[in-house]
């Protein structure tokens, strides 16, 4: 696939920024500068960002299950930074007017107590685990900005920020070092009704494996993870749409629950 020129990257970034400025939703990125690779998508996303947003408060991974990555032909999951005012604590009331299409995702998120700086050699799982301060259940309130949702293609979604909305941090998974985080049992309830449960088979992701992949992707691209940052690892249960006025509760059996109210 051809790599986009710098001029095309700027055209795509301008298109995204102007579309957001005129109403918040996006139509299909025009073919002349539409990204077809993750590399071009990351370049566009970088050009879209506010240059004053220097240090991310967190990172998110998406499309991170073995099934999704295999279907997309990716070696590691797509990732995006989360900047100031995106991360909050449960219970959280979210402003529905800030969302074009809100989808609630049950996730495992990690808070880093150590740094994993840029380097050429991949980090081992032991090194990654040692850099984690705590693991949490969380809700990612994803905000899909395109009128056609994911039908526009993942590179376009990544270019527009990988559907970053809000990350609602829930209680700690106290014994996470001894638990199999992949085997957590999940329920997603909307206004008290069960709407989603844990993914199965190849659709079930390994949160620590995703964290390691994100750490190594960032480190090999001159970035890295820093102490104090959070990393959320992708949907561990059925992604569930939510609309204004609804309350979403994500419950990890034997751990606790996270609450997000779309007000």
N, C-alpha and C positions, 0 to 999 in steps of 0.2 A: 504494500500500500504506500502511496506517495506521502512524504512528510509535508505538512503544511509549511508555507513560508512564514517569515515573521509578519509580513503584511497581512496574510490570511489569518494568522493568530490574532492580530489586532482587530481585524474586521469582525471575527467571531466574538471577541471580548466586548467590543462596542455594541454589537447586536444584543448580547445578553444584558449588558448594563442598561441600554436604552429600553429594552422590553420590560425589564423590572421597573424602571422609572416611570413607565406609562401605565402601570396597573398590576404588576407583580407576577403575571403568568407569562409563559413563553410559548411561542409557536415553534415549529420545526426550524432548526438552524439551517439557513440556506446552503444548498449543495456546494456552492463555490468555496465555502470555508467551513464545512461541517467536518468535525473530527471523526476519523475511523479507527484510530488507535488510542490506547491509554496514554502513550507519550504525548501526543498532540492534545489530548483532553487535559492533562496536567498543565501543559504550557498555557492553554487558554484559561484554565482556572486561576493560575498564578497572575495572569494579566487582568483578570476580573477583580481580584482582591484589592481592598483598600491598602495602599502602601504603608499606612500607619499601623496596620495590624501585624506586628512583628512576630510575636511569640504566641503560638496556639496554646489555649488552655487545655485542649484535648485533641484527640484524633479519633476518627471513626473508620471502620471497615464496612464494606458492603459487598453483596454477592459473594459471601465468604464460605459457603458450604462446599464440600467436594463436588456435589452435583452441579452447582452454579458455575464454579470455576472450570470444571471440565467442559460444560456446554459452551462457555465463552472462550475457552482456550487460554486461560490465564494461569500463570504459575503462582501468583500471589493475589490476594484480594485487592480491589481498588480501595484507596484511602483518601480521606479529606481532612483538613484541619478544622477545628472548632475554636472560634475566637471568643472574645469577651461577651458575657451575658447569654451564652448558649447553654452552659452547664448550670443546673439548679438541683435543689434537693426535693425529695418527696415528703409530703404531698405538694404538688405543684399545680398552680392555675395558669394555663397557657392562653394567650390572646389569639382567639380563632381568626381574627382579621389578618394575622401575620402568616397564615397558611393558605396556600392555593388548594392543595389536596393533602390532608393529614392522614398518615398511616402510622399506627402505633406498633412498635416492635419490642418484644421481650428480649433482653440482651444481658450478657455478662460483661461488666465493665471493670477495668483494673485501674487502681491509682498507683502511680510509680513512686517509689521511695528512693530509687537510685536512677542514674542516667545510663543510657546506652548510646553513646556518641557515635558520630560517623566513623566508619572503618571499612576496610576492604574485606576482612575475614568475617564470615557470618557468625552471628551470636548463637551459642548453643542454647538448648532449652534450659539447662541449669543456670546459665548466666541470666537469661530472661526472667526465670522464676525468682532468682535472688534479687532482681531489681524491682520486684513488685512489693508494694507496701500492703495493699488490701485488694480484695475482690468483692464486687457488689452485684446485686441484681439491679437492673435499670430498665427504664423505658426510653427508647429513642423515638421521639415524635418526629418522624420524617416528614419533610415538606416537599412534595413532588411539584415542581414549578411548571412542567410542560402540560399543555392541554391534552396531549395524547399519552401521558404517563410514561411508562417504560418503553412504549412502542417506538419512541424516537431513537432507541439504541443506547446502550450503556455509556459509550464514550461521550455522547451529548449530555447525559445526566451528570457524569463526572465533571465535564467542562463547566457546568452550571453549579457545581458545588456538591455533588453527590447527595442531593436532597436533604441537606442539613436544615434541621428545624430547631429542636431542643433536645437536650440530653438530661433526663431526670434520674438522678442517682438515688438508689434505694438502700436498704440495709446491707451491712457486710455479710458475706458468706464466711462465717467465723472459722470454719475448718476447711477452707478451700484448698490448702496444701495437701490434705488427706483425701479430699473428695475427687470423684471423677466428674468434672464440671460438664462434660459432654452428656452425662447421664441425668442431669437435673430434670425433674418433672415440672412442666409449666402449664398454667392456665391463663388465658387472657379473657377478662370479663369487661363488657361494655354495658353500663347501667345495670349491673347485676346478672347479665346473661352471658354464659360462656360462648365466646365467639372464636376462640383459637386455642390450640394445644400444641405441645412440643412437636417439633419436626421429627421425622423418622428416617432411618436408613441413611443414604448418601446425602439427604437434605439436612441432616443434623450436623452442625459444625462443632469443632473442637476449639473452645475459647482460647486456651493457652497456645494451641497451634496457630491460631489467627494472630494472636499477640506477637508471637515469634516472627511470623511472616511480615507483619507490619514493621516491627523493629528492624528487621534486616533490609526491607525495602527502603525505609527511610535512611538507615545507616549507609547503604550503598549509593544513595543519591545525595549525600552531603548534608543530611539533616539530623536524624537521630531522635531518640526520646529523651526527655529531661525529667528529673525528679519533680514531683508535684503535678505532672500532667496525668490526665485520665485517658484511657483507650477503651472504646466500646467496640465489640467484636462482631456485630451482625445479628440478624434475627435467629433466635433459638426456638421460636414458636411461630405459628401462622401470623404473618403481618395482617393487621386488622384496621380497616378504615375507621375514622372517627369524625364526627361533625360537631358543630357548635352546640354547647349545652350538655354534651355527653361526658360521662366519667369513665375512664379506663383504669382497671386494676389489673396489674400483672402480678401473678402469684407463683412463686417457686416453692413447691411443696417441701416443707421441713426447713425453709429458710425465712420466708416472710413475703411481703408484698410492697409494690410500688404503685403510687396513685398519681394520675394526671387528669386534670379537669380542663376540657377545652371550652373556655368561657367566651 
